[in-house]
Amino acid sequence: MKIVLLVLSGDPASAHERLRTIFPSAEIENLARGKVENSSYSNRLQALRALRPDVFVISTERLAWQRGQNPLMLFGVLAGARRFILLDARGEMRDETRAQILSKAPFRIAAELTRSALAIAKSHAHLKRLESAVKLRRNSVTAKPAATSLDKLRIVYLRSTPSAGTQAGGAATHINGFLDAATELVAEIRLISNDRIAGIDRTRLKLIDPEPDGTTRAAFDLRNNLIFSAGALREIENSPVDLIYQRYGRFTWAGVEAGLRTGRPLFLEYNGSEVWIGKHWDMSGMLPLLERFERLNLEAATRIFVVADVERRNLQRAGVPDEKIIVNPNGVDTEKFRPGVGGLEVRQRLGVAEGEILCGFVGTFGPWHGVLTLAQAVASLPADAKVRFLLVGAGKFLDEVQRLVSGAGKEQQVIFAGHVEHARVPALLDA
């Protein structure tokens, strides 16, 4: 039996291990994400057909966040697979035969088209109402916190980013850091999220699950914004708050609507323009509509928190009043991240020679951390350079980074650690 594996997100090594337990004697071959992502549909089909799969497997971080499941299943069987499996990092799996997929595909796709069209229409209508309400409030009175002493301040943190909640990495670390610090300063803070976040105690989390419907990425985002906003509003109205804090994300208005409904101020954590990202890095579609969403959030927020002056200047150019913007730089826990926390042991375990330089990278293999530039630098090193690289993380460009490294014959100089739990990162950086 031959299995062809396509990793869309998550850790490739974990996906391989899981397939080995399900199919111990099968031949497993990888289909690089770049081959199917940057080509026409017919070329994608040809690329998969050429591998002659008996089983086509797609691995993703979480099934509930994987849009386009029905077209993906159809793609697999049209390429010749007799069986399709979609699995995620949490152990969930969707497994169907060729006959099941072909018989159900027309009905499933028609239903998804209908739900997507309804979500887009509802979003347009509701966005117009929110824009009017924000304008009316801006021209009348600014929202204020409820009269309360600081030790009784009630904060709700909204995490509505339209993607799976990473189990490692900067976003999860940042959310944990904010919640821990806020807990030290105030009596009560709770998190409403559309996915679990690494390190967050489930007792302080209200989870509003997404649904994987959406014929396009924008339609998926819009539909899940409606689902999350409705659930978050119910939670906030059932348990009142003094302050709404939201991590800004693409196609989201939950904090805006909650602030309007309750009269409480919205503090917006703004890590960059989703419109800029959509134009240059991560094509989400419906950019004019996305611009309206972004403008709505910026206008509705009482305060906007950014991590650097460059982002303050970006907001100023966008017309945001300077008094609304607070620069709150990223920090680090210097008790955990410091020299002498296990680096020597890590170097020994990795086989790094004494005196050899070990360069480190910790982050997402996406466009924003420059990992492709790093890979090109590795490839350009002279053969006698006494330097090795430890790359921690995974993501969209992992295949491309590995291709650049192997194409230059530098495999022995690069160690790919994959996804790593946050607790292990200090020792790796110390190394």
C-alpha positions, 0 to 999 in steps of 0.5 A: 500500500502506498500513502501520499502525505500532504502536510498543510499545517502542524508538525510533519514528523508527528504526522509521519509517526501517527501514520506509521502506527495506523499503517505499519507496513505502508510506503509513505511518500511526501507531497510538498505543499509548494507543489500544490499551492503554487500551481494550477488545479490540473498541475496539482492533479498531475503531481498527485497522480504521478505518485500513484497513491492508494491512500491520500492523507492530509495532515493539518493542525486542527480539523475544525480549522481546515476549510475546503474539506469537501473539495480536498477529498474530491481532489484526492479521489480524482487523482486516483486515491481509493481512500482519503484521510484527513487527520490533525495534531489532536488525534482527530481523523476523517476517513472516507472511501472513494465511493463515499466521497463521490456519492456525497460530494455534490450535496456537500458542496451545494450545502457549503456554497449556500452557507457561504453565500448566507454568511457573506450577505449577513456580514455585509448587512451587519457591518454596515449597522456596526459602522453606523453605530460606531460613528454615532457613539464617537460623535456622542460619548466615549465608553467608560469602564464601570465604576469599580475599584481596581481590585475588582476590575473584570476583564474579558480577553477575546482571542478570535484570530481566524486560525488554529490556536498554535500549541507553541510559538509567539502568539501562545506565549504572548497571550499567556504573558498578558493573562498572567500579568493581568491576573497579578494586577486585577481580580478577574480575567477570563479568556473567550477563544475559538481554539485552545491555547497552549499553557492556558488552564481550561477552567479560565477558558470559554471555548467557542468552536469554529466550523470548517465550512467556507468555499473561500478563505474569506467566506470561512473567516466571515462565517466563523466571525458570526459564530464567534461573535454571537457566542462571545456576546452571550458569555459577556451578557451572562457575566458582565465585564468592565473592560474588553481586551481583544487580540485583533484578527482578520475579519473579526468584530466581536470586541466592537459589537460587545463594546457597543452592546455593553457600553464598555471600552474596547482595548485592542491589541494590534500586531499589524495590518491584516490588509497589508498582510493580505496584499503582500503575504497571505492572500485572504481575498475580499480586501475592500471588505477587510479594509472596512473591518480593520477601520471599524476595529481601529475607530471603535477601540478606546485604546490600541496597543502596539509593540513598537514605534513603527506600528504607532507610525503606521497607525498615525498614517492611517488617521488614528489619533496619537492619544489612542495609541500605546506602545507596549514593547514585547518582554521576556521572562529573564528568570527562564531565558538566561545563560546556563539553563541547559545549553551545554547538555543540549549541545552535547546531545546534538553532537555540536563540537567544542568551539563550533558556533551554533546559530539559532532560529526560533519562530514560525516558518512563515513570511514574517520572520525571514526564514527563507532569507536565513536559508539562503544565507545558510546555502551561501556559506563556504564549505569549511565554515565551522558553524551549524544551525538549529532551527526551531519551529515549523510552518508554511515555508518548512519544505522550501527551507529544507529544499534550499538547505539540501540543494546546497548540500548543507544538510549536515550543518542544519538541525531541524527541531520542529515544534517544541514546547515553550518550556524547552526553548530556553535551553535551546537558545542557551545552546 
